[in-house]
Amino acid sequence: PELARAWLERNLGNRPIRQANLRRLVAAMKSGNWRMTGDPIRFSNSGKLIDGQHRLMAIVESGLAFPCVVMRGLDDAIFDVLDSGASRSKADVLFTEYGLPVETAILLSSIASIAYHYDSELYSFRSSVTKESIVEFVRAHPALIDSAIYTKANLVRESPCAKAIAGAFHYYASALDPHACERFLERFMRGIGLSADDNLLHLRNLCYSARSARRPLGT
């Protein structure tokens, strides 16, 4: 446990802790059911811990010692493609790369996925997109990060459409007219300044009805 605690000090920029996974590992260690599978604790050539934080934290919390395979001197760039017991999601990789709050990284992942599909003319949004593709897409279109930050900070949870859709709209519309884009989102997403005969109020009500009924919005 002392060595695990020391190694965790090298845990810089790793993905968010998955508490359920951590509790599962601690329980397995305390009950004697944890087994070494050969999946290594990995360190980069700069000395950074790039894989194994959940196992090390579980060792610290359990107070028990366990043998582990250790690999050192790996290229820092392999982090994006590493998968361990709890697979890294697109949001995990974006969280690590940009240092965003967890919820903003999750929102950025969803916004970027919508924009990636739209730019690729995959309008059903149902095709499988790898996390590597999404990360490269965000790197090439950094305005997506601004849209995620704006959407998370300014748009309410209970709204007529998903925040990711509003964020994707912000990404495209703000490139044309930032003021008009934010004004539209304030009116549509938050209902600010709408009158009873406003067509946008009618659209809001239609979207709320479709969300609550979990059905597609009709034409």
VEXDREN-2710 file (C-alpha; in Angstrom, 1 decimal):
% VEXDREN-2710
k/r/px/py/pz
1/PRO/0.0/0.0/0.0
2/GLU/2.8/2.4/0.7
3/LEU/4.4/1.9/-2.7
4/ALA/0.9/2.2/-4.4
5/ARG/0.4/5.5/-2.6
6/ALA/3.8/6.8/-3.8
7/TRP/3.0/5.7/-7.4
8/LEU/-0.3/7.5/-7.3
9/GLU/1.6/10.7/-6.8
10/ARG/2.6/10.3/-10.5
11/ASN/-1.0/10.1/-11.5
12/LEU/-1.1/13.3/-13.5
13/GLY/-4.0/14.0/-16.0
14/ASN/-5.5/10.5/-15.8
15/ARG/-9.2/9.8/-16.3
16/PRO/-11.8/10.5/-13.6
17/ILE/-12.1/7.8/-10.9
18/ARG/-15.0/5.4/-11.4
19/GLN/-16.2/4.9/-7.8
20/ALA/-18.2/1.8/-8.6
21/ASN/-15.1/0.1/-10.2
22/LEU/-13.0/1.2/-7.3
23/ARG/-15.5/-0.3/-4.7
24/ARG/-15.6/-3.5/-6.7
25/LEU/-11.8/-3.9/-6.6
26/VAL/-11.6/-3.1/-2.9
27/ALA/-14.3/-5.6/-2.1
28/ALA/-12.5/-8.3/-4.2
29/MET/-9.2/-7.6/-2.5
30/LYS/-10.7/-7.7/1.0
31/SER/-12.6/-10.9/0.3
32/GLY/-9.5/-12.6/-1.2
33/ASN/-11.1/-12.9/-4.6
34/TRP/-8.8/-10.5/-6.5
35/ARG/-6.4/-12.2/-8.9
36/MET/-3.4/-10.9/-10.8
37/THR/-4.4/-11.2/-14.5
38/GLY/-1.1/-9.9/-16.0
39/ASP/-2.6/-6.5/-16.9
40/PRO/0.3/-4.2/-16.0
41/ILE/0.6/-1.0/-14.1
42/ARG/2.0/1.3/-16.8
43/PHE/4.4/4.2/-16.6
44/SER/5.4/6.5/-19.5
45/ASN/8.9/7.4/-20.4
46/SER/8.4/10.6/-18.5
47/GLY/7.6/8.7/-15.3
48/LYS/3.8/9.4/-15.4
49/LEU/1.3/6.8/-14.3
50/ILE/-0.8/6.1/-17.4
51/ASP/-2.7/3.0/-16.5
52/GLY/-3.5/1.3/-13.2
53/GLN/-4.9/4.1/-11.0
54/HIS/-8.0/2.1/-9.9
55/ARG/-5.9/-0.9/-8.9
56/LEU/-3.4/1.2/-6.9
57/MET/-6.2/3.1/-5.2
58/ALA/-7.9/-0.2/-4.3
59/ILE/-4.6/-1.5/-2.8
60/VAL/-4.3/1.7/-0.7
61/GLU/-7.9/1.5/0.5
62/SER/-7.8/-2.2/1.2
63/GLY/-4.5/-1.9/3.1
64/LEU/-3.4/-5.1/1.6
65/ALA/-0.4/-6.0/-0.6
66/PHE/-0.7/-7.7/-4.0
67/PRO/1.8/-8.6/-6.7
68/CYS/1.5/-6.6/-9.9
69/VAL/3.1/-6.6/-13.3
70/VAL/4.8/-3.2/-14.0
71/MET/5.8/-1.7/-17.4
72/ARG/7.9/1.4/-17.7
73/GLY/9.3/3.6/-20.4
74/LEU/6.1/3.6/-22.6
75/ASP/5.4/6.4/-25.0
76/ASP/3.0/9.1/-23.5
77/ALA/1.0/9.1/-26.7
78/ILE/-0.3/5.5/-26.1
79/PHE/-2.7/6.9/-23.4
80/ASP/-5.4/7.6/-25.9
81/VAL/-5.7/4.0/-27.0
82/LEU/-5.2/2.2/-23.7
83/ASP/-8.1/0.1/-22.4
84/SER/-8.1/-1.5/-19.0
85/GLY/-10.7/-3.1/-16.7
86/ALA/-12.9/0.0/-17.0
87/SER/-12.6/1.0/-20.7
88/ARG/-11.7/4.6/-21.4
89/SER/-14.6/6.5/-23.0
90/LYS/-14.4/9.4/-25.4
91/ALA/-15.2/11.7/-22.4
92/ASP/-12.3/10.2/-20.4
93/VAL/-9.8/11.0/-23.1
94/LEU/-11.1/14.5/-23.6
95/PHE/-11.1/15.0/-19.8
96/THR/-7.4/14.1/-19.7
97/GLU/-6.4/16.1/-22.8
98/TYR/-8.1/19.4/-22.0
99/GLY/-8.4/19.3/-18.2
100/LEU/-12.1/20.1/-18.3
101/PRO/-14.5/19.4/-15.4
102/VAL/-15.9/15.9/-15.8
103/GLU/-19.5/16.9/-16.8
104/THR/-18.1/19.4/-19.4
105/ALA/-15.9/16.7/-20.9
106/ILE/-18.9/14.3/-21.1
107/LEU/-20.9/17.1/-22.8
108/LEU/-18.0/17.9/-25.2
109/SER/-17.9/14.2/-26.2
110/SER/-21.6/14.3/-27.1
111/ILE/-21.4/17.6/-28.9
112/ALA/-18.4/16.5/-30.9
113/SER/-20.1/13.2/-31.8
114/ILE/-23.1/15.1/-33.2
115/ALA/-20.9/17.5/-35.1
116/TYR/-18.7/14.7/-36.4
117/HIS/-21.7/12.8/-37.8
118/TYR/-23.2/16.0/-39.3
119/ASP/-20.0/16.9/-41.0
120/SER/-19.7/13.4/-42.3
121/GLU/-23.3/13.5/-43.6
122/LEU/-24.2/10.6/-41.3
123/TYR/-27.5/12.1/-40.2
124/SER/-28.9/9.2/-38.3
125/PHE/-26.1/9.6/-35.6
126/ARG/-26.2/5.9/-35.1
127/SER/-22.9/4.8/-36.7
128/SER/-20.0/3.8/-34.5
129/VAL/-17.3/6.5/-34.1
130/THR/-14.0/5.6/-32.4
131/LYS/-12.7/7.8/-29.5
132/GLU/-9.6/8.4/-31.6
133/SER/-11.7/9.9/-34.3
134/ILE/-13.6/12.1/-31.9
135/VAL/-10.4/13.3/-30.2
136/GLU/-8.8/14.2/-33.5
137/PHE/-12.0/16.0/-34.5
138/VAL/-12.0/18.1/-31.4
139/ARG/-8.3/18.9/-32.0
140/ALA/-9.1/20.1/-35.5
141/HIS/-12.2/22.0/-34.3
142/PRO/-11.3/23.6/-30.9
143/ALA/-14.5/25.8/-31.1
144/LEU/-16.3/22.7/-29.9
145/ILE/-14.7/23.2/-26.5
146/ASP/-16.0/26.7/-26.3
147/SER/-19.5/25.5/-27.2
148/ALA/-19.4/22.8/-24.5
149/ILE/-18.2/25.3/-21.8
150/TYR/-20.9/27.8/-22.9
151/THR/-23.7/25.2/-22.9
152/LYS/-22.7/23.7/-19.5
153/ALA/-22.5/27.1/-17.9
154/ASN/-25.6/28.9/-19.4
155/LEU/-28.3/26.4/-20.3
156/VAL/-30.6/24.8/-17.7
157/ARG/-30.9/21.1/-17.2
158/GLU/-34.7/21.0/-17.8
159/SER/-34.9/22.2/-21.4
160/PRO/-36.9/21.4/-24.5
161/CYS/-34.0/19.5/-26.1
162/ALA/-30.8/17.7/-24.9
163/LYS/-27.9/20.0/-24.0
164/ALA/-25.7/18.2/-26.5
165/ILE/-28.0/19.2/-29.4
166/ALA/-28.0/22.8/-28.1
167/GLY/-24.2/22.7/-27.9
168/ALA/-23.9/21.4/-31.5
169/PHE/-26.3/24.2/-32.6
170/HIS/-24.1/26.7/-30.7
171/TYR/-21.0/25.4/-32.4
172/TYR/-22.4/26.0/-35.9
173/ALA/-24.5/29.1/-35.3
174/SER/-21.9/31.0/-33.3
175/ALA/-19.6/30.8/-36.2
176/LEU/-22.1/32.9/-38.2
177/ASP/-23.4/35.3/-35.5
178/PRO/-22.4/34.7/-31.9
179/HIS/-24.9/37.3/-30.5
180/ALA/-27.8/36.0/-32.5
181/CYS/-26.9/32.4/-31.6
182/GLU/-26.8/33.1/-27.8
183/ARG/-30.0/35.1/-28.0
184/PHE/-31.8/32.3/-29.8
185/LEU/-30.6/29.8/-27.2
186/GLU/-31.7/32.0/-24.3
187/ARG/-35.2/32.2/-25.8
188/PHE/-35.5/28.6/-26.9
189/MET/-33.7/26.8/-24.1
190/ARG/-34.6/29.0/-21.2
191/GLY/-37.8/30.7/-22.4
192/ILE/-36.5/34.2/-21.8
193/GLY/-38.5/37.0/-23.4
194/LEU/-41.2/34.8/-25.1
195/SER/-44.7/36.0/-25.5
196/ALA/-47.8/33.9/-25.8
197/ASP/-48.1/34.3/-29.6
198/ASP/-44.3/33.6/-30.2
199/ASN/-43.7/30.8/-32.7
200/LEU/-40.6/29.9/-30.6
201/LEU/-42.8/29.2/-27.6
202/HIS/-44.9/26.9/-29.8
203/LEU/-41.7/25.1/-30.8
204/ARG/-40.6/24.8/-27.2
205/ASN/-43.9/23.2/-26.2
206/LEU/-43.7/20.8/-29.1
207/CYS/-40.2/19.7/-28.1
208/TYR/-41.1/19.4/-24.4
209/SER/-44.1/17.2/-25.4
210/ALA/-41.9/15.0/-27.6
211/ARG/-39.3/14.6/-24.9
212/SER/-41.8/13.7/-22.2
213/ALA/-43.5/11.1/-24.5
214/ARG/-40.0/9.9/-25.7
215/ARG/-41.1/10.1/-29.3
216/PRO/-39.5/11.8/-32.4
217/LEU/-40.6/15.4/-33.1
218/GLY/-43.2/15.3/-35.8
219/THR/-43.0/17.5/-38.9
END
